[in-house]
Amino acid sequence: MTIGVLAIQGDYDAHRLRLEELGAKTVLVKKPEQLDGVDAIVIPGGESSTMLKFLERDGFLDKLRDFVRLKPSFGTCAGAILLAKEVENPSQESLGVMDICVRRNAYGRQLDSNIFEADTTIPGGPLEMVFIRAPKISKLGKDVQVLATYGDDPVLVRQNKMMAATFHPELSADKRVHEAFLQLVRESLDEHLNRRS
């Protein structure tokens, strides 16, 4: 199992370190052809409009869109914005694969960044969450499962082979969110093998 971490902007190295700490092999994905060698992708936080500008070169955006439609994907913060079907404040292009609407910078400026504990369905009690200029999931499709909430807001969601978080699990000591994603990847690979046999 090899996990790609999109490494064009943002704190991708913290994701790589966390995944490797949990025993996964990783590849920092900087070119579209590298997607051919990975089983899943993590799209980190950063600035979503800057990421889009980079991805629009060399057919990277189309290749990434095809990849996330078929293989496990996890977007955090800006990565959640890129996975969303709809983006507000302002609207922008996205990969358009996850049935959520995301409102950019919904909680205010960087000064309003904070660390909270919040409820989660992931076993092990409340989850530590690091929010930095976090987007807000403002609408959910019927097939989207909420894994964690802060107040009334969903902050960690799953739909089929995709996960999205509006916070930064790679900056927390709590490893459960990445563990949950690796479990999703394992299930997807097992399902693929079963279909082939």
N, C-alpha and C positions, 0 to 999 in steps of 0.2 A: 504494500500500500504506500503510494507516494502522494503527498499533499503539496499542491502548488500554492504559493503565497504571492499574490500579485504585488510586484515590487517596483512600481513606478512612482509612488508617492506615499507619504504617510508612515505610520509606525509598523511597517511590515516585519522588521527584524524581531520585534517583541512577540509577534505571532509565531514566527519561525522557531524562536527559542522555546516557547511554551509547547508547541507541537513536538519538538524534539525531546523535550523533558518528559513528555508522555509516551515516548517510544516511536513516534512516527518519523518516516523519512520525508524530508522536505526539499522542494526546489523553489528558488526565488524566480518567479516568472516575469521576465522583462521583454520577451519577444513572443509574438503570437504562436510561432511554431513550437514553443516549449509546452504549450497546452496539450500537445499530442502525447507527451510522456508522463502526464499526471492523472491520478484517479479522482481528484477533487480539487476545489480551489477555495482559498480564503481571500476575500476582498477587504482590505483593511480600511481603517479610518483615514482621514486626510481631508482634502478639499475636492468634492465630487466634480465640480466644473473643471478643475485643473486636470483631474484624472481623465475626464471625457475628452478633453483636447488632445491628450497624449494617445488615448485609445483610438481616436478617429484616424490616426495615421496607419498605414500599412495593413489595412483591413483587420486590425486587432479587435475593434469593437464587435464586428460581425462574427469573428471567430469565437470571441468570448461569449457572445449571446448564444451561439450554437452550443457551446460547451455547457453553459449553466442550464440550458433546457434539458440536457441529457444526464449530467453528472452532478454529484453532491457539491453544493456551494454554500458558503457562509460569508455574509456581509456584515461588517461592524461599522456603525456610524455612517460615514460616507459610503461604505460598501452596501449598507442597507438601502441608502438612497438609490444607488445604482441598480440594485435588484428590483426595486419597486416598479409596479405597473404605472403608477401615477406619482408625480412629484409637484409639490406646491411651494410657494414663497421663495423665489419665483419658480415657475414650472421650468423643467429642463428635460432633455432627452435622458433616457435610462435604458437598461437592458430589457425592462418591461416584462419580467418573468414571474415575479411574486405578486400575488393578488392583495397588495396593500397600497395605501396612499400615504406618502411620507411628506411631512412639512419640515422644510429645512430650518435650521437654527431656531427651533420653536421655543427653546427655553432661555433665550437671551444670548448675550455676548460671552466671550471666553471667560470673563470675570465671574460669570455665574456658574462656572464648572464646579462640580462637587462630587463627593463620594457618599453613597447611600447604601443602606441594606434594604432589600425588598423581597417580597414573597415570590416563590418559584415552585413549580411542580417538579423540578429536578430534586431528587432525594438529598437530604443533608441540611435542611433548614434554610434560613434566609441567605440570600446571595448578595455578596458585596459587589457594588456596581460603580464604576468610575465614569462620570458623565463629563464630556468636554464639548461645548457648543453642540449639544445633542439635538438631533432631529426628533420629531414626534410622529409615531404611527397614528394617523388620524382616522383611517378607515381600514377595515379588515374584510377580506372575502370570506365566504362561508367555509372554505376548506383550510383556512389558516388557523393553526392551533397556537394558543397563547401559552408560553412556557414560564413567563415572569411578568409581573406588573409592578409599576411604581405609582402609588396612588391609584387613579383610575386608568392610567395609561399602560397599554401593552409595551413592554420594552425588550422582550425576547420572544420571537415567534418562529414557527416552523410550518412549512408547507411542502409536503412530499419530501424531496431530497434537498430542500433549501432551508437554511436558517438565517435569521437576521436579528441583530441586536442594535439598539440605539445607544448603547454604552460601549465601553472598551474593556472586554474581559481579559485582554492580554496585559492590561496594566494592574490587574488585581492579583492577590496571592491565591485567590480561589480558582482552582483549575477545572471546576465542574462543567463550565460551558464548553470549553474545548474538548473535554472528555465526551460530552453529549454529541458533539459534532463528529468525533472520531467513531463513535458507536453508530451514528447514522451512515457514515462512509462504509463501515464494516458490513452493515445490513444491506446496503446497496450493492456491494461487491458480491456478497453471498447470493443475493437475488439474481444477479447477472450470471453467476456461475450455474445456479440451478436452472435457469432458462436455457442455457447452452447444453446442459447434460441430458 
